[in-house]
Amino acid sequence: MEGRRHQLAAALLAPEYSTALLVAAAIGGVAGAAVLVWAYYVGIFLVGAAGGLVLGGLAALWLDGAAEVAAYLGLAVVGGVLAIKLQRPMMGVSTALLGAAAIVLGGFVVLMGSGAAQDLAERLADGGAPGHAGWAGALCWLLLAGAGICVQLGSKGTKKKKKE
């Protein structure tokens, strides 16, 4: 890194190298900006896809086999594409869904212990019914997600005050 600083300083001080290095720096800057813009949209797609996966997990309670896999994949892709098309609302919805899922899972582990969480996960993986704890968790998740969506979409962000 230190050598690059010296090269840039030399390019600014030595005119015979300055044009090539400044052009290379400009091309590198534009390429870096393009990569960051691309990474931004990939990040938004991934957040939407994660929200779709959470919905796929809820849909999987009523499905099995190939339909369960299709629900996970289909809702992840739909969530990602919708997040790209409707950035602000989908980011709010996705973060509300993921935050509610994290709160419910954390509450489940704290209240019932990690052994109970493991038992529920194994029961669901074996195609068994989620039981009362699973349905209560799903209901809590839906209520928390609904509240989070209302808060996220109800907030308009900060507004700048107009100076008179």
KETORKOL-120608 format. One record per residue (C-alpha): chain; y, z, x; residue number from 1; residue in three letters. Coordinates in steps of 0.05 Angstrom, whole numbers. Layout:
% KETORKOL-120608
<site ch="A" north="Y" up="Z" east="X" i="NUM" aa="ALA"/>
...
This chain:
% KETORKOL-120608
<site ch="A" north="0" up="0" east="0" i="1" aa="MET"/>
<site ch="A" north="47" up="17" east="57" i="2" aa="GLU"/>
<site ch="A" north="37" up="-53" east="87" i="3" aa="GLY"/>
<site ch="A" north="58" up="-86" east="22" i="4" aa="ARG"/>
<site ch="A" north="123" up="-48" east="21" i="5" aa="ARG"/>
<site ch="A" north="138" up="-71" east="91" i="6" aa="HIS"/>
<site ch="A" north="121" up="-143" east="73" i="7" aa="GLN"/>
<site ch="A" north="168" up="-141" east="13" i="8" aa="LEU"/>
<site ch="A" north="223" up="-109" east="56" i="9" aa="ALA"/>
<site ch="A" north="212" up="-162" east="109" i="10" aa="ALA"/>
<site ch="A" north="215" up="-217" east="57" i="11" aa="ALA"/>
<site ch="A" north="282" up="-191" east="33" i="12" aa="LEU"/>
<site ch="A" north="308" up="-187" east="104" i="13" aa="LEU"/>
<site ch="A" north="276" up="-249" east="135" i="14" aa="ALA"/>
<site ch="A" north="296" up="-310" east="94" i="15" aa="PRO"/>
<site ch="A" north="241" up="-356" east="120" i="16" aa="GLU"/>
<site ch="A" north="188" up="-314" east="82" i="17" aa="TYR"/>
<site ch="A" north="230" up="-290" east="24" i="18" aa="SER"/>
<site ch="A" north="220" up="-349" east="-23" i="19" aa="THR"/>
<site ch="A" north="144" up="-349" east="-20" i="20" aa="ALA"/>
<site ch="A" north="138" up="-274" east="-26" i="21" aa="LEU"/>
<site ch="A" north="188" up="-268" east="-83" i="22" aa="LEU"/>
<site ch="A" north="152" up="-324" east="-121" i="23" aa="VAL"/>
<site ch="A" north="85" up="-290" east="-110" i="24" aa="ALA"/>
<site ch="A" north="115" up="-224" east="-133" i="25" aa="ALA"/>
<site ch="A" north="143" up="-256" east="-196" i="26" aa="ALA"/>
<site ch="A" north="76" up="-290" east="-212" i="27" aa="ILE"/>
<site ch="A" north="40" up="-224" east="-200" i="28" aa="GLY"/>
<site ch="A" north="88" up="-188" east="-246" i="29" aa="GLY"/>
<site ch="A" north="79" up="-238" east="-302" i="30" aa="VAL"/>
<site ch="A" north="4" up="-236" east="-294" i="31" aa="ALA"/>
<site ch="A" north="4" up="-160" east="-295" i="32" aa="GLY"/>
<site ch="A" north="46" up="-160" east="-358" i="33" aa="ALA"/>
<site ch="A" north="-1" up="-209" east="-392" i="34" aa="ALA"/>
<site ch="A" north="-61" up="-165" east="-374" i="35" aa="VAL"/>
<site ch="A" north="-27" up="-103" east="-402" i="36" aa="LEU"/>
<site ch="A" north="-10" up="-139" east="-468" i="37" aa="VAL"/>
<site ch="A" north="-82" up="-162" east="-473" i="38" aa="TRP"/>
<site ch="A" north="-106" up="-90" east="-458" i="39" aa="ALA"/>
<site ch="A" north="-60" up="-64" east="-513" i="40" aa="TYR"/>
<site ch="A" north="-93" up="-108" east="-565" i="41" aa="TYR"/>
<site ch="A" north="-162" up="-92" east="-539" i="42" aa="VAL"/>
<site ch="A" north="-145" up="-18" east="-546" i="43" aa="GLY"/>
<site ch="A" north="-121" up="-28" east="-618" i="44" aa="ILE"/>
<site ch="A" north="-185" up="-67" east="-634" i="45" aa="PHE"/>
<site ch="A" north="-227" up="-11" east="-605" i="46" aa="LEU"/>
<site ch="A" north="-192" up="43" east="-645" i="47" aa="VAL"/>
<site ch="A" north="-202" up="2" east="-709" i="48" aa="GLY"/>
<site ch="A" north="-274" up="-10" east="-690" i="49" aa="ALA"/>
<site ch="A" north="-285" up="64" east="-679" i="50" aa="ALA"/>
<site ch="A" north="-256" up="78" east="-748" i="51" aa="GLY"/>
<site ch="A" north="-303" up="26" east="-777" i="52" aa="GLY"/>
<site ch="A" north="-361" up="60" east="-741" i="53" aa="LEU"/>
<site ch="A" north="-343" up="126" east="-775" i="54" aa="VAL"/>
<site ch="A" north="-344" up="91" east="-842" i="55" aa="LEU"/>
<site ch="A" north="-410" up="59" east="-822" i="56" aa="GLY"/>
<site ch="A" north="-438" up="128" east="-810" i="57" aa="GLY"/>
<site ch="A" north="-418" up="148" east="-880" i="58" aa="LEU"/>
<site ch="A" north="-449" up="85" east="-909" i="59" aa="ALA"/>
<site ch="A" north="-512" up="98" east="-869" i="60" aa="ALA"/>
<site ch="A" north="-525" up="159" east="-912" i="61" aa="LEU"/>
<site ch="A" north="-547" up="111" east="-967" i="62" aa="TRP"/>
<site ch="A" north="-578" up="56" east="-925" i="63" aa="LEU"/>
<site ch="A" north="-637" up="49" east="-879" i="64" aa="ASP"/>
<site ch="A" north="-666" up="-1" east="-829" i="65" aa="GLY"/>
<site ch="A" north="-630" up="-66" east="-818" i="66" aa="ALA"/>
<site ch="A" north="-579" up="-51" east="-872" i="67" aa="ALA"/>
<site ch="A" north="-557" up="11" east="-834" i="68" aa="GLU"/>
<site ch="A" north="-547" up="-29" east="-770" i="69" aa="VAL"/>
<site ch="A" north="-510" up="-83" east="-808" i="70" aa="ALA"/>
<site ch="A" north="-464" up="-31" east="-839" i="71" aa="ALA"/>
<site ch="A" north="-448" up="-2" east="-770" i="72" aa="TYR"/>
<site ch="A" north="-435" up="-69" east="-737" i="73" aa="LEU"/>
<site ch="A" north="-401" up="-101" east="-797" i="74" aa="GLY"/>
<site ch="A" north="-353" up="-44" east="-810" i="75" aa="LEU"/>
<site ch="A" north="-337" up="-38" east="-736" i="76" aa="ALA"/>
<site ch="A" north="-318" up="-112" east="-731" i="77" aa="VAL"/>
<site ch="A" north="-279" up="-109" east="-797" i="78" aa="VAL"/>
<site ch="A" north="-243" up="-46" east="-774" i="79" aa="GLY"/>
<site ch="A" north="-225" up="-78" east="-707" i="80" aa="GLY"/>
<site ch="A" north="-199" up="-142" east="-738" i="81" aa="VAL"/>
<site ch="A" north="-159" up="-105" east="-791" i="82" aa="LEU"/>
<site ch="A" north="-129" up="-60" east="-737" i="83" aa="ALA"/>
<site ch="A" north="-103" up="-122" east="-702" i="84" aa="ILE"/>
<site ch="A" north="-75" up="-153" east="-766" i="85" aa="LYS"/>
<site ch="A" north="-46" up="-89" east="-795" i="86" aa="LEU"/>
<site ch="A" north="-29" up="-49" east="-734" i="87" aa="GLN"/>
<site ch="A" north="12" up="9" east="-759" i="88" aa="ARG"/>
<site ch="A" north="-26" up="25" east="-823" i="89" aa="PRO"/>
<site ch="A" north="-94" up="15" east="-791" i="90" aa="MET"/>
<site ch="A" north="-76" up="59" east="-732" i="91" aa="MET"/>
<site ch="A" north="-57" up="114" east="-780" i="92" aa="GLY"/>
<site ch="A" north="-120" up="105" east="-821" i="93" aa="VAL"/>
<site ch="A" north="-165" up="101" east="-760" i="94" aa="SER"/>
<site ch="A" north="-135" up="162" east="-726" i="95" aa="THR"/>
<site ch="A" north="-141" up="201" east="-792" i="96" aa="ALA"/>
<site ch="A" north="-214" up="182" east="-799" i="97" aa="LEU"/>
<site ch="A" north="-231" up="198" east="-727" i="98" aa="LEU"/>
<site ch="A" north="-192" up="262" east="-726" i="99" aa="GLY"/>
<site ch="A" north="-225" up="286" east="-790" i="100" aa="ALA"/>
<site ch="A" north="-293" up="269" east="-763" i="101" aa="ALA"/>
<site ch="A" north="-279" up="309" east="-699" i="102" aa="ALA"/>
<site ch="A" north="-254" up="369" east="-738" i="103" aa="ILE"/>
<site ch="A" north="-314" up="369" east="-785" i="104" aa="VAL"/>
<site ch="A" north="-364" up="361" east="-728" i="105" aa="LEU"/>
<site ch="A" north="-330" up="415" east="-687" i="106" aa="GLY"/>
<site ch="A" north="-328" up="462" east="-748" i="107" aa="GLY"/>
<site ch="A" north="-401" up="448" east="-762" i="108" aa="PHE"/>
<site ch="A" north="-421" up="465" east="-691" i="109" aa="VAL"/>
<site ch="A" north="-378" up="528" east="-689" i="110" aa="VAL"/>
<site ch="A" north="-400" up="554" east="-758" i="111" aa="LEU"/>
<site ch="A" north="-474" up="534" east="-756" i="112" aa="MET"/>
<site ch="A" north="-489" up="528" east="-682" i="113" aa="GLY"/>
<site ch="A" north="-508" up="469" east="-639" i="114" aa="SER"/>
<site ch="A" north="-581" up="477" east="-659" i="115" aa="GLY"/>
<site ch="A" north="-564" up="464" east="-732" i="116" aa="ALA"/>
<site ch="A" north="-523" up="403" east="-713" i="117" aa="ALA"/>
<site ch="A" north="-582" up="377" east="-672" i="118" aa="GLN"/>
<site ch="A" north="-630" up="390" east="-731" i="119" aa="ASP"/>
<site ch="A" north="-584" up="352" east="-778" i="120" aa="LEU"/>
<site ch="A" north="-578" up="294" east="-729" i="121" aa="ALA"/>
<site ch="A" north="-654" up="291" east="-721" i="122" aa="GLU"/>
<site ch="A" north="-665" up="294" east="-797" i="123" aa="ARG"/>
<site ch="A" north="-616" up="237" east="-808" i="124" aa="LEU"/>
<site ch="A" north="-647" up="197" east="-751" i="125" aa="ALA"/>
<site ch="A" north="-716" up="205" east="-782" i="126" aa="ASP"/>
<site ch="A" north="-689" up="178" east="-848" i="127" aa="GLY"/>
<site ch="A" north="-688" up="246" east="-883" i="128" aa="GLY"/>
<site ch="A" north="-636" up="269" east="-932" i="129" aa="ALA"/>
<site ch="A" north="-575" up="302" east="-901" i="130" aa="PRO"/>
<site ch="A" north="-583" up="365" east="-943" i="131" aa="GLY"/>
<site ch="A" north="-528" up="410" east="-968" i="132" aa="HIS"/>
<site ch="A" north="-495" up="417" east="-900" i="133" aa="ALA"/>
<site ch="A" north="-492" up="342" east="-890" i="134" aa="GLY"/>
<site ch="A" north="-463" up="328" east="-958" i="135" aa="TRP"/>
<site ch="A" north="-413" up="385" east="-951" i="136" aa="ALA"/>
<site ch="A" north="-393" up="357" east="-883" i="137" aa="GLY"/>
<site ch="A" north="-384" up="288" east="-913" i="138" aa="ALA"/>
<site ch="A" north="-342" up="316" east="-970" i="139" aa="LEU"/>
<site ch="A" north="-299" up="356" east="-921" i="140" aa="CYS"/>
<site ch="A" north="-291" up="294" east="-878" i="141" aa="TRP"/>
<site ch="A" north="-268" up="253" east="-938" i="142" aa="LEU"/>
<site ch="A" north="-218" up="306" east="-959" i="143" aa="LEU"/>
<site ch="A" north="-190" up="315" east="-889" i="144" aa="LEU"/>
<site ch="A" north="-188" up="240" east="-877" i="145" aa="ALA"/>
<site ch="A" north="-151" up="230" east="-943" i="146" aa="GLY"/>
<site ch="A" north="-100" up="283" east="-925" i="147" aa="ALA"/>
<site ch="A" north="-92" up="253" east="-855" i="148" aa="GLY"/>
<site ch="A" north="-82" up="183" east="-883" i="149" aa="ILE"/>
<site ch="A" north="-29" up="209" east="-931" i="150" aa="CYS"/>
<site ch="A" north="8" up="244" east="-874" i="151" aa="VAL"/>
<site ch="A" north="2" up="185" east="-826" i="152" aa="GLN"/>
<site ch="A" north="24" up="132" east="-876" i="153" aa="LEU"/>
<site ch="A" north="76" up="177" east="-908" i="154" aa="GLY"/>
<site ch="A" north="114" up="188" east="-843" i="155" aa="SER"/>
<site ch="A" north="163" up="134" east="-826" i="156" aa="LYS"/>
<site ch="A" north="173" up="155" east="-755" i="157" aa="GLY"/>
<site ch="A" north="239" up="176" east="-724" i="158" aa="THR"/>
<site ch="A" north="302" up="139" east="-744" i="159" aa="LYS"/>
<site ch="A" north="361" up="132" east="-700" i="160" aa="LYS"/>
<site ch="A" north="426" up="159" east="-728" i="161" aa="LYS"/>
<site ch="A" north="480" up="107" east="-736" i="162" aa="LYS"/>
<site ch="A" north="545" up="124" east="-700" i="163" aa="LYS"/>
<site ch="A" north="607" up="113" east="-740" i="164" aa="GLU"/>
